[in-house]
Structure formats: structure tokens, C-alpha cells
Amino acid sequence: MLLFKPGIVFIPFIAILWVMAFACSEKPAAADLSSLEKIPMSYARGFSIYKGADFYLLEIGPDQESKGLLLVHEAGKKSSAFAGKIDGSIPMGSRKIILTATTQIPHLSYLGAEEHLMAFPNLDLISSREVRKRIAGNEILDLGKGPSPDLEKIVASDPDWVMVSGFGEAGQLAERLKAADIPVIVNGEFLEKHPLGRSEWIKLTGILLGKPDLADSVFDQIEKNYQEALTKTLQIPEKDRPSVLSGNLYKDIWYAPSKDSWAAQIIQDAGGQYLFGELGGNGSLMLNYEFVLEKARDASYWIGASDFKNLGHMLSENPKYGNFEAFKNKQVYTYTLKKGETGGLMYFEEGYLRPDWVLLDMIKILHPGKALRHDFQYFQRLDE
């Protein structure tokens, strides 16, 4: 199940990007956090939240070398205790924000904060109905369709903070924003291995928006749903777990999730036997076609076959797809069920926040009798 578009995640560069984002300039002196209450995270590993009397400290980054520290304070109560030890300060309950990835949009929707979005790059990618209404009313500034958002427009907007994703040109953009004295949050949710780890990032957004209790409530319900769904498949013996192929060819390379990825975990949790489940890494595998055919020719299901419209479309793109039994048996599923009015896929926008729905979709595919009451949210079987 390819839960991201081919080529987006290249793990060898991740640490470099985070270091660029938080450590290219002189690193602030380490802050003493021992006197603060550390709010425990159940699954997320990419950030920590520390609570003070009238402020929060957000420690963001995948490892000690690249962590950044942000102060979130009540209006008019900016603490001087951490002067010289933080990477930026943000007013609690921010009302002027800029996001740069569609996966960040649902956080606003679930926290009732869509009206605070000021700008976004390539507005056509957004599928949220409420946000699209604001786009139609010219209430959200388009930051351009290029590889990096328009910095001049961001600075002119004077946002309370900007959230960027920790891949691509994130490091360079983060440094330029910091130089303009604009607080920047580098979102590394895509590095989380557990499906609920990505979802738990809504707690960080909740702190930034001044809605921590609501964010906790949203996540708690998603976690409860996921765990309940998991009880349906935990006891399925190995012999009854159908084999699953995932991914697709892109310029002669077959991209598929590796064993420690979010995607592989959901296939396992759904009662499937992922055929590349022994290949290492937590991002995207790059395999040759011959290896994939040898390993997965007889797979029972093919889940996450890009965004093809139908089986004929797949064959027209590459006749090699027809060599797999899952294709011949019409057991190919894509994540294209729900689209926004401008063509964006809700799966890529909302699915990472809602692993409970993704899991139930998977269960309905692999063990339909165990998810009779569930309606597909993102996946659909391809017709001829």
C-alpha cells in the first residue's frame, strides 16, 4: 500500500533536512526543562510537549541533534526565562497561520479552526469543503505552485506561525522564515512508524491553536476506534492472512512501503500478509520489476495501486501490470474513492489523521465479514 506518492520520501536525507531546519544558524543554549510537566505522548516520537504555569514549550525534531524549541505563551505573558534558549515564540490560540501541506489541513477542520488559515501553496490540492468555500471567497492567499512557497507573500501576511513539512526544501525555507522573524514549525509526522503516531500530531496543533483539550478528545476517539478495529484481526492465524502486494512502477522502479512503515503496519493490523514485510527501512522501497514479479506474482490482493481510473488504464500505462494474479482476478484497490472538487484525493489529505478509517477499509478488503457495518472511506476496487 503506497501511502504517499512515489519519490516524496527519501530517508537518507531526512536527518540532513531537520538539521538544516533547526541547526544551520547558531544553536540556542540548552533550556532546563526539568521543572516543567512533560505531557506524555502514546505513539508520536517526533515532538514533546512541556507545560508551565501559563505557557508550553514544544520540542520538535526526530533526534537530539536536530531538535528545535518553541515557546507557546498566553497573550501578554511571554516568559523571559527562556531568552536565548528557544528558536521562536508563538502566541497561544494563534489566529493567523500558514500551512504548506494538505496533510495539515484536517487538523484545522477537526479543531474548528479553518478560518485561521491565511495562505497555502497550490490551492487546487486542497479538498476540504469548508476550506474550499474560503478559497472560493478569495479568503486564502495562493503561495504559488512552485517547489517552494512564495516567501515574500508569507512575510507580507505577517502570520503567527508557518508549518512546513520536513522534506523537500523544508530546511532552506525554515531558515529564511526564521531570518524574517517568523516562527516556523517543521512537521515530521511522516517519520512516525506507528499509524497512530502520525495522528497524534494533532495534539501539537491543538497547543498552537489554544485547543489542547479538543485535540486530545479528537485523538482519543481515533485511538479508541483503531484499537476496537484491531480486535477484529489480532487473532487471525498466519495461514488465514491473505497475501498483499502494494505499490506500482514509476520510471522502471517499483515503489512500495518498507517493513517499518506506516503502510506496512496497517496491512499487518488489518490481517494481511505483506509480501515486502521483511525489507528494511521506514519509508519507500525502490525495487526492480523482476524481483516484485517473482515475490508477488500470486498475491491475493493488490492494495494502493496509485490513482489509476480502472484496470484498462493500468494496462495502458504499463502492460507488465497484467502479469499479477491480483490484477487478473480483479482484486486491485486504489485510494481514489473520495476527491475534492479540484481533483485532490481525500486519502492524502485526511487519511494520515484517520488511520482508524484506513484500517477498517483494509479489513473490509481482506476480511469483509469482519467489517460489515463499515462503509469505505478512501479505497475502492478497480473495475475493467
N, C-alpha and C positions, 0 to 999 in steps of 0.2 A: 504494500500500500504506500504509494508515494505521496506523502502528506505535505509536500512542498514542490514547487516547480523545479524541473531539472536545472542544476547548476547554481542554485541560490546559495547553498551551504557548502563551504569548503573548509573543513575542520582545521587543517594545518595553519590557517591564517587567523583563527579566532582569537587566540591569545594576543597576537600582534595588534589586532584591531582594538581590543579592550585596553591594552597598554597605551596605544595611541590616544584613545579617548580620554584617559584619566591621568596619564603619566608623561606626556610629551613635555608639558610645562613643569616647572619645579613642583615637586610633590609637597603638599601641606604636611606640617608636623603631625605625628600621630595623635589622635584625640583619646583621652581616657574615658572609656565607655563603661567602666566597672560600676559606677554609681547609678547607672540607668537600668530600667527594666527592659530586658530583651524579650520581645514578643516572639514566641516560638512559631516556626513555620513547619508544617507537617510534611511537605513534599518539595517545595521550591528550595533551590540551593544557590540561586544567583543573587539574592539580596537578603539583608537582615534589617529588622526594624527595632529601634531602641526608643523607649518612651521616657520623656522627662516630665516635669511639672506642667509646663504649658508649651511643649514642643516635642517634635520627633526628630530623630536622626536616622537617615536612610543610608545604609552601607550597601553599595551596589557594585557587583563585579564577581566573576567566577572564581577568582583566587586572590590571595593576599597581595600579590604584586600589583594587581590592576584595579583594586577596589577604590571607589570614589565615595565621598561622604557628603551628603546633602542635609542641610538644616531646614526643617519644615516648622514654621513658627506661627503663633497667633498674631493677628494684625496688631502692630504697635508694640509687640513684645519680643523683638529679635534679640536673642541672648548674645552677649559679648563673650561668654565663657569659652566659645569655640573659635574665636577670632584667630585666623591664620591656620586653622586646622580643618577647614571644610572647603569643599570645591564649589559651593554655592548655597544660597539660601532662597527659600520659596515660601510665600505666604500661604498659610493653611486655608483650605477652601478656595483655591485658585479659581478665577473666573475667566481668564484669558489664556487659552492653551493652544498649542500647535502639535499635531501628530504627523508622523511620516510613514506609517504602515497600516494597512487595513486591519491587521490583527489587533490593533489598539482601539479601533472604533467601538467594538462591542462593550468594552469597559465603560465607555460613556453611556451607552444605551442602557446597560443593566444598572447603572448608578444614577440614571435620570439626569444626565449632565450633557446631553447633546448640544444644548445651546451655548456651551462654553467653547466649542471648537471654532477657532478663528480662521485657520488655514490648513491646507493639506496639498501635497503634490499629486497631480494627475487625479482629478476628482472623479473621472469616469470609473476608477477602480472601486469606489465605494458603493456598496449595495444596500446598506441600512435605509429603510424607508424614511425614517424620521430625519436622518442626515440629508438624504436626497431632497427632501422638502426644503431644507435650509439652503441647499445648493441651488435649487430652482429659484429661490427668492434672493439669490446673489448675496447671501449672508456669510458665505465661506470663501475665502480668497484661494485661488488656484496658484500653487507654488511652482507650476511648470511640470512638464513631462520628461525632463532630462534625468540623467543618472543621479543628480543631487538637487535638493530643493533650492529655490532662489533665496540666497542669503540676504540680499538687500530687502526683499519683501518681508522676510522674517523679522529683521531688525526694525523695519518701519512699523511693524504690527505691535511691537513692544509687548510680547507675551509674558505671562508669569513664568512659564517654562515651556520647553520643547522636548518631546520624546522622540528619540531616534532609535532605530534597530541596530544591534551590534554586529552588523556585517555590511559588506559593500564598502561605501565611503564614509562609514559612521565616524571613524576616528578623526578624519580631516574636518568633517562638518562639526563635530563636537568641539574641537579646538577652536574653530572660527567663532562658534557661538559663545564659548567661554571668553574669548578675547573681546567680544562685543558686550560682555557682562550680562549674558542671558543664561539662566540656569538650564542645564541640559541633563536629561535622564537617558542613559544608554540602556535600552531594553534588551536583555539577553534571554528572554523566555525560550527562544528556540534551542537553547543549550540544555534545557531541562530534559532529563531522561524519562521521568515518570509522567504519564498523561495528566495527572492532577497537579504536577509541578508547574506546567505552563498555565493552567487555570488559576493557580494560587497567586499569580502576579496581579490579579485584580485587587488584592489586599494593599499592594503598594500604591496603585492608582487611587484606592479609597482614601489613603492617608493624604495624598496630594490634593484631593478634591474636598477634604474635610468630611468624608463619609466613611470612616473606618468600620462602623457598626453595620452599615448596609452592605459594604463589601464583604465583611465576614459572613453575613447572612446568605448572600448570594453564593459564596464559595461553599459554605456548609451544606447547602441544598444540593449543589452539583456533586460534592463528595458523597453525600448520602445516596444520591441516585446511582452514582458509579459503583459504590460498594454493593448496593442492592442488585444491580445488574450482574456484578461479578459472582454473586452467589449462584446464579443460574448455570455457570460454566465451570466453576472450580473443580468439581468432582468428575468431570468428563474424562474418562481414561484415554491414554495416548492413542490407542487403536481406533477410537471413535472421533478423533480430531482430524477433520479434512485438511488436505494439503493446500497451501495457499501460495500462489505466485503473485508478485507485485512489481510495479514499475513499468517502464517502457523504454524503447530505443530513442535516443536523441543524438543525431550525428554519429551513428555507429557505436555509441556507448549506451549500455543498458544501466539506467539509474534506478536504484532500489534502496529501501531503508536497510541499515545495518542492524546488528543484533541488539545493541543497546539503545536504539532509537525509540522515540515516542510511538512511531507506527508499529514497530515490531512488538512492542509491549501490548498494544491494543489487540493485535491479531491473536497473541497468546491468551490474553484475558478473555477474548471472545470465543475461545475454544477451538482455535485453529492451530495448524502446524505450519509455521512459516518456513519455507524451504531455504531461505538465506539466513536463518536464525543463528547460524554458527559463525557468520562472518563479522569480524570486529568493527568497532567504531560506533559513534552515536549520531552519525549524520547520514550522508548519502553514499552508497556503494557505487562504484563505477566498474561494470562488468562487461566482458565481451559476449556477443550473442551466442557463440558456440557453447560457452560454459552454461549460460542460462538455459539453453535448449536441453542440454544433457541433464541438468539438475531438475528442471521444472516442466519438461515436456508433458508429463502425465498429471500435472497439478489439477486438483478438483475445481479450484476457483482461482480467478484472476481478479484481484481487487486493487483498485487505484490505477486503472489504465489510462492515465492522463485525462484529457477532456474531449475525447472523441465523441462524435454525434451518434454513431452506430457502428456495427461490425463492418459494414461496407466501407465506411470512412476509414476505419483502421487498416483494412487491406489495401485501400488506395494509397495510403501513406507508406505502408511497408508490407509487402506480401509475406514476409517472414512471420508475421503475427499469426498467420493461419496454420502454422505448424504445431501449435499448442492445443492439447485436448480441451482445455477450458474454453478456448475460442470455438473449437468445433462443436462443443456441447452447449454453447451459448451461455456460459457461466462467467461472463466478463462484466465487471461492475466499475462504474466511474462515479466521481463525486460531483456530478453536474446537475443534480436534481433541482436545486434552487439557485436562481440567478437574479441579480439586480437588474434594474431597467436599462443599465448601460453595459450589461454583459458580465459584470463581476460575479464570481462564484461565492455564495454564502459560506461554503465549506472553508475556503481560505480566509474568510473574514471572521466567522463566528466559531468554526469547528474547534479551534485550539482552546477556546474558553469553555466549550461544551463537550469535553471528552465523554461525558455520560451519554449524550446522544450518539456520538460516533461509535461508542462501544455497543449500544443497543442496535444500531444499524448493522454492525458487524455480526452480532449474534443472530439477527434476523436473516442475514445472508447464509451463515454457516450452520445454524441450528434454528430454523424458522419456528419450530414448535415451542421454543423457549422464549419467544418474543412476539406472541400472537397479538398482544394489545398495542404494540409499538408501531407507529407509522414512520416510514423512512423520512429522515430529515435531510440527508445530504447525498446518499448513494442511490443509484438506480442501475438496473440491469440493461445492458445494451441490446437493442433489437437489431434485426438484419438491416 
